[in-house]
Amino acid sequence: MRAYWHNLDTGKKGEVVFDKNSKIERKTRLTKGRKRKDGTVTGQRQSKRKYNHLVQTEPVETDANQMKTLRSTYKSEAAALNAAKATFEKIQRGVATFSLNLALGNPKLMPELPVTVQGFKSMIDNSEWIITKVTHSIGGNGFTSSVELELRVNETENS
């Protein structure tokens, strides 16, 4: 998940990338303290205010075809980070579905069978799918199968 930000007060801009290897840590800054005439700084301490800091446990796999970019440009890095995280988690909660009507039916198809598909977008072709519903029928077109698929979610990724 990619989100862009542009701070109009400082003129800084950038992007935030959030994926399954991303983690948000709450950190505190040091206060500015006082500068003495001799150039030393005294009175620095931990600030009471905390901020979110993005940590990548592994490098981000940046593929423009597979990475979703949020349309809005956010006012600050923190706002962009929160939006990217929320959208990423929303996508993880929702399950992608896919349905096919096969002209030539296959009686071996049954629910909970893992399948792969070909001839679609690379995101669809590269994903692992599980059959959730199969409807076989015999009619004027012969033996046909209608298949509903769900994106296969690994249990290790959710925990």
C-alpha positions in Angstrom: 0.0 0.0 0.0 1.5 3.3 -1.0 0.3 6.8 0.2 1.8 10.2 -0.8 2.1 13.2 1.6 2.9 16.8 1.1 3.4 19.2 4.0 2.4 22.7 2.8 4.0 24.4 5.9 7.5 23.0 5.4 7.3 22.1 1.7 8.5 18.6 2.3 6.9 15.7 0.4 7.3 12.0 0.2 5.7 8.6 0.2 4.9 5.9 2.7 4.8 2.2 1.8 3.1 -0.2 4.1 3.0 -4.0 3.5 2.9 -7.2 5.5 6.5 -6.7 6.6 5.7 -3.2 8.1 5.4 -2.5 11.7 4.5 0.8 13.5 6.5 1.7 16.7 5.6 4.5 19.1 8.6 6.7 19.7 9.4 9.8 21.7 11.7 12.7 20.7 14.2 14.5 22.8 13.2 18.1 23.7 15.3 20.9 22.3 16.9 21.9 25.6 18.8 25.1 26.2 21.9 26.2 24.5 24.5 27.8 26.6 27.0 30.5 25.6 29.8 27.9 25.4 27.8 25.9 22.8 26.7 23.0 25.1 23.1 21.9 25.3 21.5 21.3 28.7 18.0 20.2 29.8 17.3 17.7 27.0 14.8 15.1 28.1 12.3 12.7 26.6 9.2 14.6 25.2 5.8 13.6 26.5 4.4 13.5 23.0 4.8 10.3 21.0 4.8 9.8 17.3 4.4 6.8 14.9 7.6 5.5 13.3 7.4 3.0 10.4 9.8 0.0 10.6 10.3 -2.5 7.7 11.3 -6.0 9.0 12.2 -7.0 5.4 12.7 -4.9 2.2 9.5 -3.8 0.5 8.8 -5.7 -2.7 7.9 -2.8 -5.0 6.1 -3.9 -8.1 4.0 -1.1 -9.6 1.5 -3.6 -11.0 0.8 -5.2 -7.6 1.1 -2.2 -5.3 -2.1 -0.2 -4.6 -1.6 3.6 -4.4 -4.1 5.7 -2.5 -5.5 8.5 -4.6 -5.4 11.2 -1.9 -2.3 13.2 -1.1 -2.1 13.6 2.7 -1.1 16.7 4.7 1.6 14.9 6.8 3.6 11.8 6.9 1.7 10.6 9.9 -1.7 11.0 8.1 -0.4 9.1 5.1 1.0 6.3 7.3 -2.3 6.0 9.2 -4.3 5.9 5.9 -2.0 3.3 4.3 -2.1 1.1 7.4 -5.9 1.3 7.6 -6.4 0.5 3.9 -3.9 -2.4 4.1 -5.7 -3.9 7.1 -9.1 -3.4 5.4 -7.9 -5.3 2.3 -6.5 -8.1 4.5 -9.9 -8.5 6.3 -11.8 -8.7 3.0 -11.5 -11.8 0.9 -11.2 -11.6 -2.9 -13.6 -13.7 -4.9 -13.6 -14.8 -8.4 -16.2 -16.8 -10.5 -15.9 -18.7 -13.7 -18.4 -20.4 -16.0 -16.6 -23.3 -17.7 -17.9 -24.2 -21.2 -16.5 -27.7 -20.8 -17.4 -29.0 -17.4 -15.0 -30.9 -15.2 -16.6 -33.4 -12.8 -13.4 -33.6 -10.7 -14.0 -30.0 -9.4 -15.2 -29.8 -5.8 -15.2 -27.3 -2.9 -12.0 -26.7 -0.9 -9.9 -27.8 -3.8 -6.9 -25.4 -4.4 -6.6 -24.2 -8.0 -4.6 -21.7 -10.1 -6.0 -19.8 -13.1 -4.3 -18.5 -16.3 -5.1 -15.9 -18.9 -6.1 -13.1 -16.5 -4.2 -10.2 -14.9 -0.9 -11.1 -13.3 -2.3 -10.5 -9.8 -5.0 -13.0 -10.5 -2.8 -15.5 -12.2 -0.1 -15.4 -9.5 -2.6 -15.9 -6.6 -3.6 -19.2 -5.1 -7.4 -19.8 -5.1 -9.7 -22.2 -3.3 -13.0 -23.4 -4.8 -15.9 -22.4 -2.5 -18.8 -23.5 -4.7 -19.2 -25.6 -7.8 -22.4 -26.0 -9.8 -22.4 -28.7 -12.4 -25.2 -28.7 -15.0 -26.3 -30.6 -18.1 -28.3 -28.6 -20.6 -28.5 -27.5 -24.2 -24.8 -26.5 -24.1 -23.8 -30.0 -22.8 -22.0 -30.5 -19.5 -20.9 -27.2 -17.9 -19.5 -26.2 -14.5 -19.8 -22.9 -12.7 -17.1 -22.3 -10.1 -16.8 -19.7 -7.4 -13.3 -19.1 -6.0 -11.9 -17.3 -3.0 -8.4 -16.1 -2.4 -6.4 -18.6 -0.4 -5.3 -17.1 2.9 -2.4 -18.7 4.7 -3.0 -19.2 8.4 0.6 -18.3 9.2 0.1 -14.8 7.8 -2.9 -13.9 10.0 -1.3 -14.9 13.3 
